[in-house]
Amino acid sequence: MSTEPPPGSGQQPPEDDPFRKQPPPGQGSGSPYDQNYGNQPPQPPPYGGGGGDPYGGGSYPTDPLAGMPPLADSGRRTLARIIDLILVGIIVWLLTWAFGVHEYDVGSNGASYAKSLGQSLIAAVLYIGYDTVMMAKSGQTLGKKWLGLRVANLDNGSTPSVQTNLIRAAVLWIPFAFCCACIWTAICGGWSFFDKPYKQGLHDKAAKTVVVSTR
């Protein structure tokens, strides 16, 4: 009697994300020690660990970065973010100018506050929408694309989902637009300069993503 499962039962569909990380070289779908070449008996893994740790810790197979491109340089990340700030900032300025919504206005305090809040709302929506839509396609904004960077899920290297990108963008841009402006951007993004081992900004930590190099 055949022990093969019937077609369509328990089989996983092929992965269609071109960025999903691959297993390390020489590591297939199963253990390399399960294969018997010719009449040679299978050899046990060194020190009984079977991983990158020669003392049996097996730390390499559990490393989320295994099989992924190298982490992006924080300086290039900062430059890419500045490019995106300028691009979207121009659109924000044009819209607020067209609708007469300016951050500073001569008049009563109430009118000035309303206009400032309106501009902040427009900025928040545009920045969040820009990051979410652009990175849901390829993990890249225009700034990241031009500088050879990409956002990836930490656990498998794939392109983050819309929900993940929305969380990441909200953590970055809501405080920026409504209260902390450039101070929050510097703290949130600048965290990657000191974070180890994944060089994550605070928005990366919230969304469980990393930024990798595509070059």
Backbone torsions as a table, in degrees:
resi	resn	phi	psi	omega
1	MET	NA	134.9	-178.6
2	SER	-73.0	139.2	178.7
3	THR	-98.1	2.2	-178.2
4	GLU	-72.6	138.0	179.4
5	PRO	-69.4	149.6	178.5
6	PRO	-61.7	153.8	-178.5
7	PRO	-57.9	138.0	176.2
8	GLY	85.9	-0.1	-178.4
9	SER	-104.5	116.0	173.7
10	GLY	76.2	6.2	-179.0
11	GLN	-92.8	137.4	-178.7
12	GLN	-84.7	140.2	176.8
13	PRO	-68.1	154.2	179.3
14	PRO	-64.6	145.8	178.3
15	GLU	-77.2	131.2	-178.4
16	ASP	-106.8	4.1	178.3
17	ASP	-87.0	113.4	-176.9
18	PRO	-66.7	-14.0	-176.5
19	PHE	-97.1	-4.4	-179.6
20	ARG	-60.9	132.2	-172.0
21	LYS	-66.5	150.6	-179.9
22	GLN	-99.5	156.1	176.7
23	PRO	-64.8	152.5	179.3
24	PRO	-55.4	153.4	-179.9
25	PRO	-53.9	132.6	178.3
26	GLY	87.7	-4.4	-179.7
27	GLN	-110.0	112.4	-177.8
28	GLY	-93.1	-154.6	-178.2
29	SER	-74.2	-23.3	178.4
30	GLY	-123.8	-166.1	-179.3
31	SER	-77.4	136.5	178.7
32	PRO	-67.0	-12.4	-179.4
33	TYR	-90.0	-1.4	177.0
34	ASP	-84.7	-9.5	-176.2
35	GLN	-93.6	142.5	-179.8
36	ASN	-119.2	109.2	-178.5
37	TYR	-91.5	114.5	-178.3
38	GLY	65.6	-130.6	179.3
39	ASN	-103.9	12.7	-178.1
40	GLN	-78.4	130.3	177.7
41	PRO	-70.4	150.3	178.7
42	PRO	-63.8	142.6	-178.9
43	GLN	-97.3	140.6	178.8
44	PRO	-73.1	154.3	177.3
45	PRO	-65.9	152.9	-177.7
46	PRO	-62.4	131.4	177.2
47	TYR	60.5	10.9	178.1
48	GLY	79.0	7.7	-175.3
49	GLY	-92.0	-42.0	-179.9
50	GLY	71.1	22.4	-179.1
51	GLY	-143.2	-163.6	-179.1
52	GLY	-73.3	-17.8	179.7
53	ASP	-87.8	112.3	-175.9
54	PRO	-68.0	-8.3	-179.4
55	TYR	-102.2	16.0	172.9
56	GLY	91.6	5.8	-179.1
57	GLY	-72.6	-28.0	178.9
58	GLY	62.1	38.9	-174.2
59	SER	-75.5	-28.3	-174.2
60	TYR	-64.0	-46.6	-178.3
61	PRO	-63.5	-22.5	-178.7
62	THR	-94.5	1.4	179.4
63	ASP	-72.3	118.3	-178.5
64	PRO	-61.3	-22.9	-177.7
65	LEU	-86.4	-4.6	-179.3
66	ALA	-62.4	128.2	179.4
67	GLY	83.6	2.5	179.9
68	MET	-102.7	159.8	174.0
69	PRO	-63.2	165.4	179.3
70	PRO	-65.3	151.8	177.6
71	LEU	-63.4	145.0	-177.7
72	ALA	-72.9	148.1	175.2
73	ASP	-68.6	134.8	-176.8
74	SER	-63.8	-31.3	177.3
75	GLY	-64.1	-42.6	177.4
76	ARG	-67.1	-35.9	176.8
77	ARG	-60.9	-43.4	-179.3
78	THR	-63.9	-42.5	179.2
79	LEU	-64.1	-41.1	178.0
80	ALA	-62.8	-39.2	179.0
81	ARG	-66.6	-38.6	177.8
82	ILE	-62.7	-41.0	177.8
83	ILE	-60.2	-45.7	179.5
84	ASP	-64.7	-38.8	177.5
85	LEU	-59.2	-43.6	-178.8
86	ILE	-67.2	-45.0	-177.2
87	LEU	-62.0	-50.3	-178.8
88	VAL	-72.8	-33.5	178.8
89	GLY	-60.4	-36.0	177.5
90	ILE	-62.9	-43.2	179.6
91	ILE	-65.4	-41.9	177.7
92	VAL	-59.4	-45.3	-179.3
93	TRP	-62.9	-42.3	-179.5
94	LEU	-64.1	-42.3	-179.4
95	LEU	-67.6	-44.1	-179.8
96	THR	-66.9	-33.1	176.4
97	TRP	-69.1	-41.6	-178.2
98	ALA	-65.8	-36.7	-178.1
99	PHE	-96.2	5.8	177.7
100	GLY	70.4	26.7	180.0
101	VAL	-105.3	102.9	-177.7
102	HIS	-116.7	150.9	-179.5
103	GLU	-68.9	-35.6	-178.9
104	TYR	-118.6	133.5	-178.1
105	ASP	-148.2	142.1	178.2
106	VAL	-83.9	122.7	-179.6
107	GLY	159.3	-158.1	-179.4
108	SER	-67.4	157.6	179.4
109	ASN	-64.0	-35.1	-179.5
110	GLY	-64.9	-43.8	179.3
111	ALA	-65.9	-40.7	179.1
112	SER	-63.8	-41.5	-179.8
113	TYR	-65.1	-40.9	-179.2
114	ALA	-63.3	-41.4	180.0
115	LYS	-68.1	-39.8	178.4
116	SER	-64.2	-41.8	178.6
117	LEU	-65.1	-37.5	178.3
118	GLY	-64.3	-41.1	178.2
119	GLN	-65.8	-40.0	178.4
120	SER	-63.7	-38.8	179.2
121	LEU	-65.1	-44.5	177.7
122	ILE	-60.8	-44.3	-179.8
123	ALA	-62.0	-44.9	-178.8
124	ALA	-61.8	-45.7	-178.5
125	VAL	-63.4	-44.4	-177.2
126	LEU	-68.9	-43.6	-179.6
127	TYR	-65.6	-43.7	179.7
128	ILE	-66.0	-44.6	179.4
129	GLY	-63.1	-41.5	179.3
130	TYR	-59.7	-52.1	-179.5
131	ASP	-62.6	-45.0	-174.7
132	THR	-65.3	-48.9	-176.4
133	VAL	-69.3	-46.6	-177.4
134	MET	-63.4	-45.8	-174.1
135	MET	-80.4	-16.8	174.7
136	ALA	-68.8	-21.9	-179.2
137	LYS	-82.4	-48.1	-174.4
138	SER	-141.1	4.0	-176.6
139	GLY	78.7	16.5	-175.1
140	GLN	-134.5	136.2	162.7
141	THR	-88.2	177.5	178.5
142	LEU	-62.4	-42.7	179.0
143	GLY	-60.9	-42.6	179.3
144	LYS	-67.8	-38.7	-179.9
145	LYS	-64.0	-43.8	-178.7
146	TRP	-66.8	-28.0	-178.1
147	LEU	-103.3	8.6	174.9
148	GLY	70.9	45.9	179.0
149	LEU	-124.2	159.3	178.4
150	ARG	-153.4	142.4	174.6
151	VAL	-89.4	135.7	-178.0
152	ALA	-137.2	151.3	172.1
153	ASN	-64.1	136.1	-178.2
154	LEU	-66.0	-34.8	-172.3
155	ASP	-77.9	-29.5	-176.3
156	ASN	-140.4	0.5	176.2
157	GLY	78.5	1.5	-177.6
158	SER	-79.4	169.9	177.4
159	THR	-68.6	129.1	-178.9
160	PRO	-60.7	149.2	178.7
161	SER	-73.7	171.0	177.4
162	VAL	-59.2	-42.9	-179.5
163	GLN	-62.5	-43.7	179.1
164	THR	-64.1	-43.3	178.6
165	ASN	-65.5	-33.8	178.8
166	LEU	-66.3	-42.7	177.2
167	ILE	-61.9	-46.7	-178.6
168	ARG	-60.8	-44.9	-178.5
169	ALA	-69.0	-38.0	-178.6
170	ALA	-64.6	-42.5	179.5
171	VAL	-62.9	-34.9	-177.9
172	LEU	-79.5	-43.3	-166.1
173	TRP	-99.5	-25.9	-179.7
174	ILE	-63.4	-50.0	175.5
175	PRO	-62.7	-35.3	179.5
176	PHE	-60.1	-44.2	-173.5
177	ALA	-78.3	-32.4	-169.5
178	PHE	-106.7	-19.7	-176.3
179	CYS	-146.3	-44.6	-166.2
180	CYS	-107.0	-12.3	177.8
181	ALA	45.6	-130.3	-172.6
182	CYS	-67.1	-23.1	179.1
183	ILE	-63.8	-45.7	-179.9
184	TRP	-66.6	-40.7	178.7
185	THR	-60.3	-41.6	179.6
186	ALA	-65.2	-40.3	-179.9
187	ILE	-70.6	-48.8	-175.1
188	CYS	-63.9	-50.7	180.0
189	GLY	-76.8	-36.6	-178.7
190	GLY	-67.3	-15.5	177.4
191	TRP	-57.5	-28.9	-177.3
192	SER	-66.0	-22.5	179.4
193	PHE	-68.0	-24.4	-174.5
194	PHE	-115.7	-13.7	-175.5
195	ASP	-73.4	138.6	175.8
196	LYS	-134.8	143.0	5.2
197	PRO	-98.1	4.6	-168.3
198	TYR	-106.0	0.3	179.7
199	LYS	53.0	47.1	-178.6
200	GLN	-91.8	139.8	165.5
201	GLY	-78.5	171.9	179.4
202	LEU	-63.2	-33.8	177.2
203	HIS	-70.1	-31.4	174.4
204	ASP	-66.0	-41.4	-179.8
205	LYS	-63.5	-40.3	179.4
206	ALA	-64.1	-37.3	-176.9
207	ALA	-97.0	-5.8	-177.8
208	LYS	59.6	53.5	178.4
209	THR	-126.5	166.8	172.0
210	VAL	-134.6	164.1	176.1
211	VAL	-112.6	124.8	-177.4
212	VAL	-118.3	165.5	179.4
213	SER	-90.3	142.5	176.4
214	THR	-106.4	5.6	-178.3
215	ARG	-115.4	NA	NA
